[in-house]
């Protein structure tokens, strides 16, 4: 996990920008339920009236309200409104003290509305509840105006009002206070502006909601854009680091991880890390902000239903803990099974021809099916576990909503909660639960990504056993170049108990051809691989012009070498791009000359596009002999000082082999040539022949010398040449 956060830390500026944007998004998201509550409670139920203080009031209504106020409150109300217009309507001054006015107006509003309602009941001649009208309000106002003419009328009204309110308990008083808005609504209706006030409030509040929604959408898009760029950059950096590391690996590290596993780590594992990085930035950073904000909003509401949230969160955490314990081991196992499937797939696809030749299709299908089925079973288990989580999550969320509606309905019945408040509470609760749900989903994904990150880091952190020295030595600028010497060299493969090569000593000089021959598995290719440092010697040393190859930089060492592997390897592109693979200094003339020496000109010229003919991946569109000749030409075009041919003539017919070696001899007069071969005809005319047997040097000399002194060489010769050919060779000598 720390490795994933370390990758995100490299892009700290973008991550900080994402967090800032998520705070804005959470603010918008958390503000919307409040606006929903306002639209329901204020905009619909209260007709868009936010305050018991009317913005406009008729003179008769204002006088009636002032009669129900104390003298100080009446004076405050009188100063807060402008003089009446032609219709007798007063307008609230913009700089009026609204808070003080609300305290002054609330009780008179309630009393005046109740009086109007009583008048409506009396006028209707019924005991049922009747909604008062503007006529009832005017009638009550007129009665109060008339009564106010009597001496001490205001004081008597204030005394009766105080005594009446003192007898009400707090719950009833709170319920009556909500009726203050009803008086304002009745006054607006009398003025004929009630519909306009309501629509104005709904449009204003709805517009603010729309603006917040659009801002939230824009922020969400920006967060997604930045998160995607950061995750893509992390994937790019990881692929680059892995590739640079793997390119520097020796054969030992490649064999340790296996090619299939390295491909999986470079593709599937990095994709896992990329995906989780996006989720971390978009969900993990957002969920705590949303959850904490939702809890703060709920706590400030004083609804008394906060316990429902704690019950829901506790149930959710318990469910997550169970699922994590069940699914986590399977997530870790899944990556190993993906590696196994890739390994089997790669082996089958690369070996399809031998499989068909030996009619082993059914066997390989069963082998692939076993690997595929194991992965499928693990994926099914984890997917079923995750799918099983959703019904339980839904049950928890719906159960939470049911509890809120049940207890919220009782609160509304008591008058301590309004419909809009309950809707907002449900929304905040769902946001809090969803934030925990998001964290739980990420908690399930993170372990798999953590395993992938560990596997990637293992590749990056594994040092190559072949590395450049801290103080490299350079080859001398004067004197003879290309002298390769083995000084009592022994080599053992990593993890092996026995030496593959034992006490090998010889010198290969410029202008000479040194051939290495022996039975299969005797160490010929291993010996050759020690020169370019594909492996380092276990004991002894390999030198070029007296300098140990371990004391040179790999770049300098490889510049001296022209290496042709046992299996010709071509890269996708053209023939020219493959021949110039040795460096930018190789010209078209060099490439053409190298092709001619390698006896490749004939088949290249036969192609319609000549040297510009395309080469498919792995050279699959050319034959084995053509591939080998192009590999040889690639080494020749480089003009190296030392040529290394690892059984590079095995796919050539005898005629082409002879012609190539003759042309190569003329080209490499001043170069050191080391050839690993199986055929006697290839090494027959070498200046020095090394005979290996089970990793030991059992013979060294020319063909004639070895025929007299080396039984192992004699056995190889007799196995390939007839007695007649041997007699002809003796006569020629």
C-alpha positions in Angstrom: 0.0 0.0 0.0 2.8 2.4 0.9 4.2 1.8 -2.6 1.0 3.0 -4.2 0.9 6.2 -2.1 4.5 6.7 -2.9 3.7 6.8 -6.6 0.9 9.3 -5.9 3.4 11.4 -3.9 5.4 12.0 -7.0 2.4 14.0 -8.3 1.7 15.8 -5.1 0.7 19.1 -6.8 -2.0 17.4 -8.9 -3.1 15.4 -5.8 -3.5 18.7 -3.8 -5.5 20.2 -6.7 -7.8 17.1 -6.7 -8.3 17.4 -2.9 -9.2 21.1 -3.2 -11.6 20.4 -6.0 -13.2 17.5 -4.0 -13.7 19.9 -1.1 -15.6 22.2 -3.5 -17.6 19.2 -4.9 -18.4 18.0 -1.3 -19.6 21.5 -0.4 -21.9 21.5 -3.4 -23.1 18.0 -2.7 -23.8 18.7 1.0 -25.6 22.0 0.2 -28.2 20.5 -2.1 -30.2 18.7 0.7 -30.5 22.0 2.5 -31.9 23.6 -0.6 -34.3 20.7 -1.0 -35.5 21.2 2.5 -36.0 24.9 1.9 -38.0 24.3 -1.3 -40.3 21.8 0.5 -40.7 23.6 3.8 -40.4 27.2 2.9 -41.1 27.3 -0.9 -44.1 24.9 -0.9 -45.5 24.7 2.7 -44.9 28.3 3.6 -45.5 29.9 0.2 -42.0 31.1 -0.2 -42.1 33.2 3.1 -38.9 33.0 5.0 -39.5 35.5 7.8 -42.5 36.5 10.1 -41.6 40.1 9.1 -43.5 40.9 5.8 -41.6 42.7 3.1 -44.7 44.7 2.3 -47.7 45.3 4.6 -50.9 47.3 4.4 -51.5 50.2 6.9 -54.5 48.5 8.6 -52.5 45.2 9.2 -49.4 47.1 10.4 -51.5 49.1 12.8 -53.2 45.9 14.1 -49.8 44.3 14.6 -48.4 47.3 16.4 -51.3 47.3 18.8 -50.2 43.7 19.8 -46.6 44.9 20.4 -45.0 46.7 23.2 -44.4 50.4 22.7 -40.7 49.9 22.0 -41.4 47.1 19.4 -44.1 49.2 17.8 -41.7 52.1 17.5 -39.1 49.8 15.9 -41.7 48.4 13.5 -42.9 51.9 12.6 -39.3 53.0 11.8 -38.5 49.8 9.8 -41.2 50.6 7.2 -41.5 53.4 4.6 -44.5 55.7 4.3 -47.5 54.2 2.7 -47.8 54.4 -1.1 -51.0 55.3 -3.0 -52.4 51.9 -2.2 -51.7 52.2 1.5 -48.8 49.6 1.4 -45.7 50.0 3.5 -42.3 48.6 2.3 -39.6 47.2 4.6 -36.5 49.3 4.5 -33.4 47.4 3.3 -31.3 48.5 6.3 -33.8 47.4 8.9 -32.7 45.2 11.8 -34.4 42.0 10.7 -33.4 39.9 13.8 -35.0 42.4 16.2 -38.1 42.8 14.0 -38.6 39.0 14.0 -38.7 38.9 17.8 -41.2 41.8 17.7 -43.4 40.4 15.0 -43.6 36.7 15.8 -46.2 36.8 18.6 -48.4 39.5 17.1 -48.4 37.5 13.8 -49.6 34.4 15.6 -52.3 36.2 17.6 -53.6 38.2 14.6 -53.8 35.0 12.5 -55.6 33.1 15.2 -58.1 36.0 15.6 -58.6 36.0 11.8 -59.2 32.2 11.9 -61.7 32.6 14.8 -63.5 35.3 12.8 -63.6 32.9 9.8 -65.2 30.2 12.0 -67.7 32.6 13.4 -68.7 33.9 10.0 -69.1 30.4 8.6 -71.3 29.3 11.5 -69.4 26.0 12.0 -67.1 24.4 14.5 -64.8 22.9 11.9 -61.5 24.5 11.0 -61.8 27.2 8.3 -58.9 28.8 6.5 -59.1 32.6 7.1 -59.2 35.0 4.2 -58.1 38.6 3.6 -61.7 39.6 4.5 -61.3 38.0 8.0 -57.9 39.7 8.4 -59.4 43.1 7.5 -62.3 42.5 9.9 -60.1 41.7 12.8 -57.8 44.7 12.0 -60.8 47.0 12.0 -62.0 45.7 15.3 -58.6 46.2 16.9 -58.4 49.7 15.5 -61.7 50.5 17.0 -60.8 48.9 20.4 -57.6 50.8 20.5 -59.4 54.1 20.9 -60.5 53.2 24.5 -58.2 54.4 27.3 -55.6 51.7 28.3 -56.5 49.4 25.5 -52.9 48.6 24.5 -51.9 47.8 28.1 -54.9 45.5 28.5 -54.1 43.7 25.3 -50.4 43.2 26.3 -51.4 41.9 29.7 -53.9 39.4 28.3 -51.3 38.3 25.6 -48.6 37.7 28.2 -50.9 35.7 30.5 -52.0 33.6 27.6 -48.5 32.7 26.3 -47.3 31.9 29.9 -49.9 29.1 30.1 -48.5 27.4 26.9 -45.8 24.7 27.2 -42.7 24.9 25.1 -43.9 22.4 22.5 -47.2 24.2 21.9 -45.4 27.6 21.8 -43.0 26.2 19.1 -46.0 24.9 17.1 -47.8 28.3 17.3 -44.7 30.1 16.2 -44.8 28.4 12.9 -48.2 30.1 12.4 -46.5 33.5 12.2 -45.7 32.7 8.6 -49.4 32.0 7.9 -50.2 35.6 8.8 -47.6 36.9 6.4 -49.0 34.6 3.7 -52.5 35.9 4.5 -51.3 39.5 4.2 -49.6 38.8 0.8 -52.8 37.2 -0.4 -54.7 40.3 0.6 -52.3 42.3 -1.5 -52.6 39.9 -4.4 -48.8 39.1 -4.5 -48.8 35.7 -2.7 -48.2 33.7 -6.0 -45.4 36.1 -7.1 -43.6 35.8 -3.7 -43.8 32.0 -3.9 -42.6 31.8 -7.5 -39.8 34.3 -6.8 -38.5 32.2 -3.9 -38.8 28.9 -5.8 -37.0 30.3 -8.9 -34.3 31.9 -6.8 -33.7 28.8 -4.7 -34.0 26.5 -7.6 -31.5 28.6 -9.6 -29.0 28.4 -6.7 -29.5 24.6 -6.7 -28.9 24.4 -10.4 -25.8 26.6 -10.2 -24.4 24.4 -7.4 -25.2 21.3 -9.5 -23.4 22.7 -12.6 -20.4 23.6 -10.4 -20.4 20.1 -9.0 -20.5 18.6 -12.4 -17.7 20.8 -13.6 -15.6 20.0 -10.6 -16.3 16.3 -11.0 -15.1 16.4 -14.6 -12.0 18.3 -13.6 -11.2 15.7 -10.9 -11.7 12.9 -13.3 -9.5 14.6 -15.9 -6.7 15.2 -13.4 -7.0 11.8 -11.8 -6.9 10.1 -15.2 -3.7 12.1 -16.1 -2.0 11.2 -12.8 -2.8 7.5 -13.1 -1.7 7.5 -16.7 1.5 9.2 -15.8 2.1 6.7 -13.0 1.5 3.8 -15.4 3.9 5.4 -17.9 6.6 5.9 -15.2 6.2 2.4 -13.9 6.4 0.8 -17.3 9.5 2.9 -18.1 11.1 2.0 -14.8 10.3 -1.7 -15.3 11.5 -1.7 -18.9 14.8 0.1 -18.0 15.4 -2.3 -15.2 14.6 -5.4 -17.2 16.8 -4.2 -20.2 19.7 -4.1 -17.7 19.1 -7.5 -16.3 21.4 -10.4 -16.9 20.2 -13.8 -18.0 20.1 -14.8 -14.4 17.4 -12.2 -13.4 15.4 -12.9 -16.6 15.3 -16.6 -15.7 14.5 -15.8 -12.0 11.3 -14.0 -12.9 10.5 -15.7 -16.2 9.5 -13.9 -19.3 5.7 -14.6 -18.8 5.8 -13.1 -15.3 7.7 -10.0 -16.4 5.1 -9.4 -19.1 2.3 -9.8 -16.6 3.9 -7.4 -14.2 4.5 -4.8 -17.0 0.9 -5.0 -18.2 -1.7 -6.4 -15.9 -0.1 -5.4 -12.6 0.6 -1.9 -13.7 -3.0 -1.6 -15.0 -4.2 -2.7 -11.5 -2.1 0.1 -9.9 -3.4 2.7 -12.4 -7.0 1.8 -11.8 -6.6 2.0 -8.0 -4.8 5.3 -8.3 -7.9 6.8 -10.1 -10.2 5.3 -7.5 -8.0 6.7 -4.7 -8.1 10.2 -6.1 -11.8 10.2 -7.0 -13.3 8.1 -4.2 -11.0 7.6 -1.2 -10.2 11.3 -1.0 -13.8 12.2 -1.5 -15.5 9.8 0.9 -14.0 11.2 4.2 -14.8 14.7 3.1 -18.4 13.8 2.3 -18.9 11.6 5.3 -17.5 14.2 7.8 -19.5 17.0 6.2 -22.7 14.9 6.3 -22.1 14.1 10.0 -21.6 17.8 10.8 -24.8 18.7 9.0 -26.8 16.0 10.8 -25.3 17.0 14.2 -26.2 20.6 13.7 -29.9 19.7 12.9 -30.9 18.5 16.4 -33.4 16.0 15.0 -32.7 13.4 17.7 -32.3 10.7 15.0 -28.5 10.6 14.9 -28.5 7.2 16.5 -29.8 5.7 13.3 -26.6 6.8 11.4 -24.4 5.1 14.0 -26.4 1.9 13.7 -26.2 1.9 9.9 -22.4 2.6 9.9 -21.8 -0.1 12.5 -23.7 -2.7 10.5 -21.8 -1.6 7.4 -18.4 -1.9 9.0 -19.3 -5.4 10.4 -20.3 -6.5 6.9 -17.1 -5.1 5.4 -14.9 -6.9 8.0 -16.5 -10.2 7.2 -16.1 -9.8 3.5 -12.5 -8.7 3.8 -11.5 -11.7 5.8 -13.2 -14.0 3.3 -12.1 -12.5 0.0 -8.6 -11.1 0.8 -6.6 -14.3 0.6 -8.2 -15.0 -2.8 -7.2 -11.6 -4.2 -3.6 -12.3 -3.3 -3.8 -15.8 -4.9 -5.3 -14.4 -8.1 -2.1 -12.7 -9.3 -0.2 -15.9 -9.1 -2.8 -17.7 -11.1 -2.7 -15.0 -13.8 1.1 -15.5 -14.0 0.5 -19.2 -14.4 -2.1 -18.8 -17.1 0.2 -16.4 -19.0 3.1 -18.8 -18.7 1.1 -21.7 -20.1 -0.4 -19.6 -22.9 3.0 -18.3 -23.9 4.5 -21.8 -24.0 1.6 -23.2 -26.1 1.6 -20.3 -28.6 5.4 -20.3 -29.1 5.5 -24.0 -29.3 2.5 -24.6 -31.5 4.4 -26.3 -34.3 6.0 -29.0 -32.1 2.7 -29.5 -30.4 1.0 -30.2 -33.7 3.9 -32.3 -34.9 3.6 -34.6 -31.9 -0.2 -34.5 -31.8 -0.2 -33.1 -28.3 -3.1 -30.6 -28.8 -5.4 -32.5 -26.5 -2.7 -32.6 -23.7 -1.9 -28.9 -24.0 -5.6 -28.1 -24.1 -6.0 -29.9 -20.8 -3.0 -28.1 -19.3 -4.4 -24.8 -20.4 -7.8 -25.7 -19.1 -6.4 -26.5 -15.7 -4.7 -23.1 -15.4 -7.7 -21.4 -16.8 -10.2 -23.2 -14.5 -8.1 -22.4 -11.4 -8.1 -18.8 -12.3 -11.9 -18.9 -13.1 -12.7 -20.5 -9.8 -10.8 -17.9 -7.9 -12.4 -15.0 -9.8 -15.8 -16.5 -9.4 -15.3 -16.7 -5.6 -14.2 -13.1 -5.3 -16.9 -11.9 -7.7 -19.6 -13.8 -5.9 -18.3 -12.4 -2.6 -18.5 -8.9 -4.0 -21.9 -9.5 -5.5 -23.2 -10.8 -2.2 -22.1 -7.6 -0.6 -24.5 -5.5 -2.7 -27.8 -7.0 -1.4 -26.6 -6.6 2.2 -25.6 -3.0 1.4 -29.0 -2.3 -0.1 -30.7 -3.9 2.9 -28.8 -1.6 5.3 -29.5 1.5 3.2 -33.2 0.7 2.9 -33.5 -0.3 6.5 -31.9 3.0 7.5 -34.4 4.9 5.3 -37.3 3.0 6.9 -36.1 3.9 10.4 -35.7 7.6 9.5 -39.2 7.7 8.0 -40.7 5.8 11.0 -39.2 8.0 13.7 -39.2 11.1 11.5 -42.9 10.7 11.0 -43.5 10.6 14.7 -41.3 13.7 15.1 -43.4 15.5 12.5 -46.6 14.5 14.3 -45.2 16.1 17.4 -44.3 19.2 15.4 -40.5 19.0 16.1 -39.6 18.2 12.5 -40.8 19.3 9.1 -41.1 17.3 5.9 -38.2 19.1 4.2 -36.0 18.4 7.3 -36.7 14.7 7.1 -35.9 14.6 3.4 -32.6 16.4 4.1 -31.8 14.1 7.0 -32.5 11.0 4.7 -30.2 12.5 2.0 -27.4 13.2 4.5 -27.7 9.8 6.0 -27.4 8.2 2.5 -24.4 10.3 1.8 -22.7 9.2 5.0 -23.5 5.6 4.4 -22.3 5.9 0.7 -19.1 7.4 1.9 -18.4 4.3 4.0 -19.6 2.1 1.1 -17.0 3.8 -1.2 -14.3 3.2 1.4 -15.3 -0.4 1.8 -15.2 -1.0 -2.0 -11.7 0.6 -2.2 -10.6 -1.4 0.8 -11.5 -4.6 -1.2 -9.6 -3.3 -4.3 -6.5 -2.1 -2.5 -5.1 -5.4 -1.4 -5.0 -6.8 -5.0 -3.4 -3.5 -6.2 -1.0 -3.7 -3.2 0.0 -7.2 -4.4 0.5 -5.9 -7.9 2.5 -2.9 -6.6 4.8 -5.3 -4.6 5.4 -7.4 -7.7 6.3 -4.4 -9.7 8.5 -3.1 -7.0 10.2 -6.4 -6.7 11.3 -6.1 -10.4 12.4 -2.5 -10.0 14.3 -3.2 -6.7 16.0 -6.4 -7.9 19.5 -5.3 -8.9 21.2 -6.8 -11.9 24.2 -9.1 -11.1 25.9 -7.5 -14.1 26.6 -3.8 -13.5 29.2 -1.2 -14.5 32.1 -0.6 -12.2 32.3 2.5 -10.1 35.7 3.4 -11.7 35.7 1.9 -15.2 38.9 1.3 -17.1 39.2 2.2 -20.8 41.0 0.2 -23.5 44.4 1.5 -24.6 44.3 3.8 -27.6 47.6 2.3 -28.9 48.7 -1.2 -29.6 46.8 -4.3 -30.8 43.1 -4.4 -30.3 40.8 -7.4 -29.9 42.9 -9.8 -27.9 40.5 -11.9 -25.9 42.0 -14.0 -23.0 40.5 -16.4 -20.5 42.6 -16.8 -17.4 41.7 -19.9 -15.4 38.0 -19.2 -15.8 35.4 -21.2 -13.9 31.6 -20.5 -14.0 28.6 -21.8 -12.1 25.0 -20.9 -12.8 23.1 -19.2 -10.0 21.6 -21.9 -7.7 23.6 -24.7 -9.3 25.8 -27.0 -7.2 28.3 -27.8 -10.0 30.5 -25.7 -12.2 29.4 -25.4 -15.9 32.9 -24.4 -16.8 36.1 -25.4 -15.0 39.6 -23.8 -15.3 39.4 -22.6 -18.9 42.4 -20.7 -20.2 43.1 -19.6 -23.8 43.9 -16.5 -25.9 42.1 -15.4 -29.1 44.1 -12.9 -31.2 43.2 -10.4 -34.0 43.5 -11.8 -37.5 42.8 -15.4 -36.2 39.8 -17.5 -35.9 39.2 -19.4 -32.7 36.7 -22.2 -32.9 34.9 -23.9 -30.0 33.6 -27.4 -30.5 32.3 -30.1 -28.3 29.3 -32.3 -27.5 25.9 -30.9 -26.8 25.7 -29.3 -23.3 29.4 -29.2 -22.8 29.4 -25.4 -22.2 30.3 -23.9 -25.6 27.6 -21.2 -25.6 28.1 -20.6 -21.9 31.8 -19.8 -22.5 31.0 -17.4 -25.3 28.4 -15.6 -23.1 31.0 -14.8 -20.6 32.7 -12.4 -23.1 29.8 -9.9 -23.5 29.1 -10.4 -19.8 25.7 -12.0 -20.2 27.0 -13.8 -17.1 30.0 -13.0 -15.0 32.7 -15.5 -14.2 32.7 -17.3 -10.9 36.5 -17.6 -10.7 39.3 -16.3 -12.9 38.9 -13.4 -15.4 38.1 -12.7 -19.0 40.2 -9.8 -20.5 40.2 -7.8 -23.7 43.5 -6.2 -24.5 44.6 -6.9 -20.9 41.5 -5.2 -19.3 39.1 -7.3 -17.3 35.7 -7.1 -18.9 34.2 -6.5 -15.4 36.3 -3.3 -15.2 34.8 -1.9 -18.4 31.4 -0.2 -18.9 29.0 -2.5 -20.7 28.5 0.0 -23.4 32.2 0.2 -24.2 32.5 -3.6 -24.0 29.6 -4.2 -26.4 30.9 -1.6 -28.8 33.9 -3.9 -29.3 31.8 -6.9 -30.1 29.7 -8.2 -33.0 27.5 -10.9 -31.5 25.4 -13.4 -33.5 23.2 -15.5 -31.2 22.5 -19.2 -31.6 18.9 -18.4 -32.5 18.7 -15.6 -35.0 16.6 -12.7 -33.6 15.1 -10.1 -35.9 13.0 -7.1 -34.9 9.8 -5.8 -36.6 10.7 -3.1 -39.2 12.6 -3.5 -42.4 15.7 -5.3 -43.5 17.6 -2.1 -43.5 16.5 -1.2 -39.9 17.6 -4.6 -38.8 21.0 -4.4 -40.5 21.5 -0.9 -39.0 20.6 -2.1 -35.6 24.2 -1.8 -34.4 24.1 2.0 -34.3 23.4 5.2 -36.2 27.0 5.3 -37.7 26.1 2.4 -40.0 25.5 3.7 -43.5 23.5 2.2 -46.4 26.7 1.1 -48.0 27.8 -0.7 -44.8 24.5 -2.5 -44.7 24.6 -3.6 -48.3 28.3 -4.7 -48.0 27.4 -6.7 -44.9 24.5 -8.4 -46.6 26.7 -9.3 -49.5 29.3 -10.9 -47.2 26.6 -12.8 -45.3 25.3 -14.2 -48.7 22.0 -12.4 -48.1 22.0 -10.1 -51.2 20.4 -12.7 -53.5 17.2 -13.3 -51.5 17.0 -9.6 -50.5 17.2 -8.5 -54.2 14.5 -11.1 -55.1 12.0 -9.2 -52.9 10.0 -6.4 -54.6 11.0 -3.8 -52.0 14.6 -5.0 -51.6 16.3 -3.7 -48.5 13.0 -1.8 -47.5 11.1 -5.1 -47.3 9.2 -5.4 -44.1 10.3 -7.8 -41.3 7.4 -9.2 -39.2 7.6 -9.6 -35.4 10.4 -12.1 -34.6 11.3 -12.4 -38.3 8.4 -14.8 -38.9 8.1 -13.9 -42.6 11.7 -15.1 -43.4 13.1 -18.6 -43.3 15.5 -19.8 -40.7 18.5 -19.6 -43.0 17.6 -16.1 -44.1 17.1 -15.0 -40.5 20.5 -16.4 -39.6 22.2 -14.6 -42.6 20.6 -11.3 -41.7 21.7 -11.8 -38.1 25.3 -12.3 -39.3 25.1 -9.3 -41.6 23.8 -7.2 -38.7 27.0 -8.0 -36.8 29.3 -7.4 -39.8 27.8 -4.0 -40.5 28.8 -2.8 -37.1 32.5 -3.2 -38.0 33.4 -4.7 -34.5 36.9 -5.6 -33.4 35.7 -9.0 -32.0 33.2 -11.3 -33.7 31.3 -13.8 -31.7 29.4 -16.5 -33.6 27.3 -18.8 -31.4 26.7 -21.7 -33.8 25.4 -19.1 -36.2 26.0 -21.2 -39.4 23.9 -24.2 -38.4 20.9 -23.3 -40.6 23.1 -22.7 -43.7 23.8 -25.3 -46.4 27.4 -26.3 -47.0 27.7 -24.2 -50.1 26.5 -21.0 -48.4 28.5 -21.8 -45.3 31.7 -22.1 -47.3 31.0 -18.9 -49.4 30.1 -16.9 -46.3 33.2 -18.0 -44.3 35.4 -17.2 -47.3 33.9 -13.7 -47.6 34.0 -13.2 -43.9 37.7 -14.2 -43.7 38.6 -11.4 -46.1 36.5 -8.9 -44.1 37.8 -9.9 -40.7 41.6 -10.1 -41.4 42.3 -7.6 -38.6 39.5 -8.8 -36.2 39.3 -11.5 -33.7 36.8 -14.2 -34.6 35.4 -16.7 -32.1 33.1 -19.3 -33.5 31.0 -21.9 -31.6 30.1 -24.7 -34.0 28.8 -28.2 -34.2 30.1 -29.0 -37.7 33.7 -30.0 -38.3 33.6 -28.3 -41.7 32.9 -24.9 -40.0 36.0 -25.1 -37.7 38.3 -27.2 -39.9 40.5 -24.2 -41.0 40.4 -22.3 -37.8 43.7 -21.0 -36.4 42.8 -22.4 -33.0 40.3 -25.0 -32.0 39.1 -25.4 -28.4 37.6 -28.8 -27.5 35.2 -28.8 -24.5 34.0 -31.8 -22.7 31.6 -31.5 -19.7 32.8 -27.9 -19.0 36.5 -28.7 -19.2 39.0 -27.8 -21.9 40.3 -31.2 -23.2 42.0 -30.0 -26.4 43.5 -26.9 -27.9 45.3 -26.5 -31.3 44.8 -26.8 -35.0 42.8 -29.5 -36.7 46.0 -31.5 -37.5 47.3 -31.1 -34.0 44.1 -32.2 -32.4 43.7 -35.2 -34.7 46.9 -36.5 -33.2 46.5 -35.5 -29.5 42.8 -35.2 -28.6 40.7 -38.3 -28.5 37.5 -36.3 -27.9 38.1 -34.3 -31.1 38.9 -37.4 -33.0 35.6 -38.9 -31.9 33.7 -35.8 -33.1 35.5 -35.8 -36.5 34.9 -39.6 -37.0 31.2 -39.0 -36.3 30.9 -36.5 -39.0 33.4 -37.4 -41.7 33.8 -40.7 -43.5 37.1 -42.7 -43.7 37.5 -41.6 -47.3 37.3 -37.9 -46.3 39.7 -38.5 -43.4 42.2 -40.1 -45.8 41.9 -37.2 -48.3 42.6 -34.8 -45.4 45.8 -36.7 -44.5 46.9 -36.7 -48.1 46.3 -33.0 -48.3 48.3 -32.4 -45.3 
